[in-house]
């Protein structure tokens, strides 16, 4: 197939050759051709040929691959499709534009698969039945805009790609993938994960400032940056992606930022997370499936909630496109513990799919406790109109009527310099004063901690905050293993030097939940044996319940809330993610032999400690816990004290 990538673009379509077009900068279009291979799992992506030589592969990873992590989904059998690249070329953007078709692609029988009222009702149920019952902080629920297309699929793809090249200027990737029976065309504004030369990068983006008429100014942007709601939204997304970074990076990941992502009609705030990893890039991809901005948090339960409330499978929506590029020249050998490929993987959003003559544009809304159902309906209309207008499938004037800003994710025509304004730069930098220095600064050697030579078993109750917690425990010197609640054995519970019973979603009082019953057994077993245990968030509530302390739902969930509380005579700034709380009468400081740290007015319990056990309601591992490491060391030290000492 050598030389096919150098054919004029219309010829690629006419010959029926599988190909991909990718624009990753303002001047060039990459043209990739090769053979299509569908595989079952990420580990099967064919990064080497029969002789072991590395090769370049572009993979479309569907949402259904979350089953590799044991998460739920509607399984539509969407293939993990690989284009094994045999030839590539790069052509100037203006040359590509001249080669691409301009004739409009008409749509028929267009509309949403779920009507507005039905979608609004789904939003209400998610708010009441999921967020209101502690299943998570936020969830992304999608619906699809669909239409008929009576044009050759490759020609339609080239037409839509041309429109994106002409009118989009800020996408992370602008792309068209054309393979037998399947077309995907889009302009993803956001990278999910990349790995280059052993450095893993994630780029959580959240908080949206819609520019007023006349454009953004330092004054109008200042008001947005001072919004606690917008700030905390970003912090929650950073926490969620740090969970992933802690799973794949030996140094857990370091935060830089915040930065402004300035677009034509809006501005986002963002952080950049970086860490070092020697994992195979396919393993990095597996451990980071998928972005919380298109699923929700905590991730595992978000997938369960999506399965409960979305009526159809997602296909490739919220999955990734993953380009695996060999790191070394042909014939060179990599070290045994070094990855052979770099990875570049944008999120599959703002994308149109064409299969069996039907166009599908999936769009989702992020639902939080205070979401307005009809506001979320309007958001999906705006997002669909934005994609359809961007690809030229509907007139841009029509799209503009349906969406406040059709090209919200396109950058400004001229770079804005608001981030360089001293007052804006100072305001951005001030955000970090609220955050844990542990995640902002280079981290020291793990072996230098006060508990060197000791070990801990962390039980994961379906919240990957445990990966961040384990990373911090290692920096305190502990040898740490993580075990899922469904797999940990009684023998492991009995023999562990320290058990850290972790956080998780849901109602701790739910008798029908196997997860709750198992976490209750773990806490009870350690307490009965007098063996050291530290209980966090959900497990803190379970421990409190076992001590006869009442549990109650909060009037308003504490999702991403930072509070300074008194923990046994010492103030601590801690991040909270809870819907339920243990509660004692105001002024209570002792329940039997258990010391209680509680709010002096409400009686909400922040921490407990007693013979061989300690617990905390907050997440000491969160970036919101400025005093997380100090407090964690105090509580671990107490739990490890010999009973009766």
N, C-alpha and C positions, 0 to 999 in steps of 0.2 A: 504493500500500500504506500510505499515511499513516494512522496511528492504530491499526494492527494490534498494535503492541507494547503498547497500552493495554488490549487484551482480557484478560479473565480467563485464567489460564494453561491451564486445562482446555480453553477454547475454542480456543486456539492449536493444541493437539494435535488437537482434533476437526476443525478445518478443514484439517488437513494442511499448515499453513504452515511453511516452514523458519524455525527460530528458535534462539536461544541464550540461556541464562540464566547469568549470571556473578555470583558473590558475591566481591567483593574487599575488603569490610570487614565489620564485625560487625553492621551494621544495615540494609544495603541489598542488594537484588537488581536487577541490570541486566537488562532484557529487550530483546533485539535481534531485529529481523526484517528480511528483505530477500530478494534474489535470490541463488541459488546459481550460481556460475561455477567450473568446474574448469579449471585452467591447467597448463601443462607445466613451467614454471620459475618460480623466485622473482621474476625480473625481469618476469614476466607478470602478477603480482598487480595488479589494476586499481585503482590508487590515485587515478586521475582519471577523470572521465567524458568523453564525446565532445568537450565544449567545453574540456576541460583543467581543470575545477574539481575540487579535491580532494574525496575522499569517504572515509568510514570503512569499513574492511574487516577482518573476522575470518577468519583463514586457519588451517586445520588442515594442518600440514606433516608429511608422512610421512617415515619414516626413509630411504626410497628416494631422497630428494632429495640424499643425500650424493654421488650420482653427479655432481651439478653441480660438486663439488670434485674429481672424478676418483677417488673412493673406490669400493671394491667393496661390493656388497650383493646379497642375493636380491631381485630386482625383481618385486614382486607387482602393479605397476601401480596401487597405491593412489593415488587422486587427490589432488593439491594442491587442496584444496577451499576455496573462498572464499565467505563470506557477505557480499555487498555490501550494507551496512546502509542501509536507507532510512528506518527508524524505530527509535527507542529510547525507553525509559522507565525509570524507577527506582522500585521499590516497596519499602516497609519489609519487613524479613525476616518479621515476624509476619504481615503480609498475605499474603506468598507462601506461608507455611506453611499458612494457612487455605485457600488455593486449590488446594493440591496433594493428590493421592490418597494414601491410607494403606494400601490393600489390598495385602497381600504379593504379590510376583511369584514364583510357584513355579518351581523349576528341575528339569530332568530330565536323565538321562544325564550326570551331572556327574563330572569328574575331569581330571587332567592329560593333556596330549597326549603327554608323554614320561614313562614310569614312573620311579620313584625310582632303581632300579638303573641304568637307562640314563643318567639325568642324572648320577648319581655317576660313571659311567664317562667321560662327557664332561668332567667336572671333572678327573679324573685325566689325561686326554689333554692338556687345555689346560695343566695344570701341568707335565707332562713335556715335551711337544712344542713348546710356545710360550714359556712363561715360562722354562723350563729351558734353552732354546736362544737366549735373548736377544731374543725377538721383542717384548718389552715388559714393563712393570712390573706391569700388572694388566689384566684383561679382564672384561667383564660379559657373561655368557651367560644367556639367558632360556629359560623354557618357559612354556606357556600353560595356565591352568585354563579349561576350557570346559564349557558346559552348554546344554541346550535351553531356550528361553523361548517359551511359547505365549500371549503377551499382545501387544497392539498395541504396537509399538516406542515411539511417543511417550508412551503411558501408562506403560510401563516406565521410560522416561527420567525422567518427572516424579516417579514414585514413588521412584526411587533418589536423585534430586536432593533430594527432601524429606528423606530419611533423612540425607543428608550435611549439609543445613542444620541439622537438629535435633541431630546428634551430633558433627559436626566443628566445631572452633572455631579452628583454627590454620593452615588451608591458605592458601597464597598466593592461589590461585584455587580456588573451588568452582564447578563448571560442569556444564552439560548442553548438548550441541550436537545438534540434531535436524534432519537434512536427508534428502532422499529416499534411501532404501536404507541409511542409515548413522546410528548413534547413538553418541555418546561421552559418558560421565558420569564425573566424577572429582573428586578433591580433591588437586591438586598442591601439595606442601609447598614447592616450590622454584622461584624465578625462574631462568630461564636467562640472558636478557639483556634489558635495557631501554635505550631511548634517549629522553631527554627534554631538549628545548631544547639539543640538541647534546652532551649528556653521556651517555656510554655507561656502564652499570653491569652488572657481573656479581657473583655472590654464591656463591663456592665454599664448600660445606659438607662437612665430613668429621669423623671422630672421633665416636663414639657412646658416651655414658655411660648405661647402663640403670639407672634409679633402683632402689635397694634397697627392701625392704619398709619402709613408713613414710615413704618419700620421700627426696629428696636432702638432704644437709647439706653445710656447708662442708668438713667433714672428709672425707666420702666423695668429694666432687667434687675435692678437692685431690689425692687419689691418682690419679684419672683424668687430671687436667691435668698431672701430673708424669710420665705415661707417655710415654717416647720414641717408642714405636710409634704411639700416637694422634697425637702432635704431628707426626711425619714424614708420616703419612697426609695430614694437612691440607696440609702444605707441598707435597706432590706434586701435589695437586689445584690449589692456587694456581698452581704453575708451569705446569700444563697450560692453565689458563684465561688466564694472562698471555701465553701464546703467541698466543692469539686476540686479546687486547686489543692486543698490539703490531702485529697485522695491520690493525686497524681504527681505532686511535687515533693521532693525530699525536704525542701526548705519551707513548705507550706504555702508559699505565695506572699508577695509583698505588694502593698498598695501604693500607687502613685496617683497624684491628682489632688482634688478634682479638677477637671477641665471643662471647658465649654465646647459643645459640638454645635457650631453655628450653621444653620441651614437657611434656605431662602425665605421661609415663612415661619420658622420656629427655631428655638434653641433648646438643646438638651444639655443636661449635666451628666458627666461620666467619670469613671475611674478606670485606670488600667491596672490589671493584676498580672504580676510576672513571678515565675518560679522556675527552678531547674528540675528537669526530669530526664531519666534515661529509659523511660518506658517506650515500647513500640508505639508509634503514633496511632495505631488502631486501638490499642488499649487506652490511650488518652481519650480518644473519641468515645469509646464505650463508657468510661467513667464520667464523662461530661454530658451524656445524653439526658435531657436537652435543655435549652436556655429557659430559665425561670420566667423571662419576659414573655414567653409564648406558651407556658404551661401553668406555672403557679408555684406556690411553696407551702409546705415542704414538698419536694419533688415527687417522692413515691406516692404520697397520698393525693397529690394533684393529678397524677395519672389515673388513680382510682375515681376521683371526682369527675374527671373528663369522661371516663368510660360510662359513668352513671348518667351524665346529662347530655352528652353529644349523641345524636341519633345515628350517625354514620361514621365510618372510619376516616382518619385524617389523611390518608395517602402520604404525600411528602410534606404537607404543611407542618411547619415547626421542626422538621428534620433539618438536615444540613446537606450542602454540596461539599464534598471533601476532595481536595486536590493533594495527592501524595507525590512529591517530587524527590527523586534520588538526591542525596546530599553529596555524593562523591562522584568523580568522573568514572566513566565506564572502565571496568577492569580494576579499579582501586578497591581495597578491602577495608571495611570498617572494623573498629575494635569490637571485641565480643560483646561488650556491655553498652555499645553506643547504637542509637537508632540509625537505620539506613536511609530514612526518608524524612523530609520536612512535611508539615501539614498546614494547609490553609483551608479553613472551613467556615463559610458564612451561613447564617440562618436562612432557611427557605421561607421567607415571608415576602410580601409584595410581589408575588409570583402567580402567573397564569399557567394552567395546565390544559393540554388538549389531548383527548383520548377518545377514540371511537366517535369522532365528529362532535364531541361536546367540549366546550370551554368551561373550565371550573376555576373560579377565583376564591379561595378560602380566605376569610377574614375573621379576626377574633377581637373580643373586648376583654380587658382585664377587670374582673369583678372584685370589688372590695366591699366591706361592710356597708358603706354609705353610698354605694352605687345607685343611680337612678335608672330603673329598667328602660325607660324610653330614651334616656341619654345614651345608654349602651347600644340601643337599637340604632340611634343616629350615628354613633361611632362606626358601626359596621357598614352603614350606607356610605359614609364618607371615605372609609378605607377602600371599599370596593370601587367607588367612583374614581378614587385616586389611581388605582391600578389600571382600570379600564381606560381612563383618560391618558395615562402615561404611555400605554402601548398603542394608543390610537384606535382602540376598539369602539370608543364613543367619542363624540366631539368634545374637545377640551372645554368648550364653553358650557356644554351640558354638565360635564364633570364638575366644573367650578361651581355650578348652581347647587350640586348635591353635596359637595365637600367644601368645608370652609377654606381649605388650602389643598388643591389637587396634588401639588408637588411638595408636600411638607418635608419630605425626606431628601429633597434635592438641595444642594448647597447654594449659598448666595452667589450671584453672578460675579461679584467682586468680594474678596475676602473681607470679612468684618474684623475689626480690631477691638471689639468691646472687651475681649479677654485681656488686652494689654492696658486697659484703663486701670490706673493704680488702685482706685477705690474698688473696682470689680475684682481685681486680682487679690486684694487684701480680704475681701468678703469671701471669696472662694477658699482661700487658704485658711480662714478662720474656722471653716467647717471641721478641719482636722483636729482642732483643739478638743472636740467632743469625742474623738475616737481613741481606741486602744493603741498605744505606742508600739505594742508587740507586733501588730500587723503593718505598721508604717515604717518601721526601722529594720535594718539588717538584723537577723536573729543569731544569737550566740550558739555555741556548741551544746547539743542536747545532753551530753554526758556531764556537763558542769552543774547540773541541778542538785537541789538539796536531798532528793530521794534516789540518788544514784545507787544502783544495785538492787532496787526493789521493783516490783512488777504490778501491773494492773490489767484487769479484764474489763473492757468497755462493752456494755450491752446496748446494741442499737435497736431502738424502739420505733424505727421507720422515720428518723429525722437525721439527715447526714451532718447535722451539727456535731455529731460524734466524731467525724474525721478531724474537725478543728479542735475539739476537746482533746482527742488523742494526741494531736500534734503538740498542744500546750503541755500535756502531761509528760510527753517525752522531753520537752525542754526543762521540765522540773526533775529530770533524771530517771523517770520510770520507764521500764520496758513494757510496752503497751501492745495488747492485741484487741481487735474489735470483732465481736461476734453478733450476728443478727439474733433477735429475740426468739425467732422460730427455730434456730439451729443450736443455740447454746445448750449444753447438757448440764444436768444436775452435778455431775462430777466436776465440770469446769467451774461451776458456781461455788462448789464446796472447797476446791483446792486453790482458787485464786487468792493471792495475797491481799489484793484490794479489788473489790467489784465497784465499778462506776456504772450505775443504772441510769440509762440515758433518757433524753427527751423524746417526745413523739406527739402526734396529733391525736385528737379525740377526747371523749369524756372519760375521765378515770373511773367513773362510777358505773360504766356500761357493763353489765354482767354478761351480755351476749358476745362480747369481743374476746376472741382467743388471745389477742395481743395483751389486752388489759389483764386477763386472768394470769397469763404467764409472767408479766411484770410484777404482779402482786405476789406470785409464788417466789420470785427471785428475791424481792425485798424481804418477805417473811422468812425465807430460808436463811438468809444471811443474819438477820436479826436474831433468830432462834439459836443460831450457832455462835452468836457473839463475835462474828467475823467482820472485819472492816468493810463498810459500804459508804459510798458517796452517791446521793440521789439527786438528779437534776431535772427541774421543770416538771414534766409529767410524773416522773418517779418520785420527786419531792412530794407531789400531791398524794401519791399512793402511800408513801411513808407516813405522811401526816394522817391519812385515813386509818392506817394500821395502829396509830397511837391514839385514836379516838377523837381526832380533831376534825371538825366539820369541813366539808367541801362545798363550794358554791360557785355558780357562774358569775363572772364580772358583769357589771352593768354595761361596760364598753370594753371589748377585748383590748389587751395590751399587746398590739402587734407592732414591733419595732419601736417600742417606747423606752426612752432612757430616763432612769430615775436615780437620784442619790438617796440611799437608804442607810439606816443604821443597822449594821450587822455585828451584834454582840459588842457594842461600845466603840465600833470603828465605822466612820462613814465610808460608803463605797458607791461609786457611780457604775451602774449595771444596766444592761439591756434586757428588756423583757419581751417575750413572745407567748403570752398565755391568755386563754379564754376563761379558764377556771382558776380558783384560788383556794388554798386552805385558809380558814378564818377562825380566830379566837376572840373572846370578849376583849374589849378595849382595855389595855393596860396589862394583859397577861404576859408574863415573861417565863413562866415555868409550867409545864404539863407533866406531872409525875417527875421522872428523872430527866426530862427533855427540856433544854433551854430553848426559848422561842424568841426570835427576832421578828417583830411584827410592826405594822403601821400603828402608831399610837392612837389614831382616830378610828380607822376602819377595822383594825384587827387583822388585815390581810397579812398572811405569814410570808416573810421573805426568806427565812432560813431556819433550820433546826439543827441541834447537835445534842448528842447523848452518848451513852457508853458504846463505843465502836461504830458510831454512825454520825453522818452529817448530811445536810441537804441544802439546796438553794433553789428558789423559784426562778431566778433570772438565768440568763445564758452567759456564763463567765467567758466563754469562748467567742462571743459576738464582738464585732468591731465596736459596738456601742458600749462595751464594758471596759471603761478606762482603767478600772481597778480590778479587772478580771484575773490577771495572773497573781496578784497579791492575795486576793480573796481565795482563789483556787488553792494556793499553797497553804493558806490558813486552814481551810476545810479538810484538805487531804491530811495535813499534819494531825488534826484532831481525830479523824477517822482511824488513822493508823496507831494512835496511842493505845497501848495495851489496856484492856478493860480492867478497871480497878486500880490503875496506876495513880 
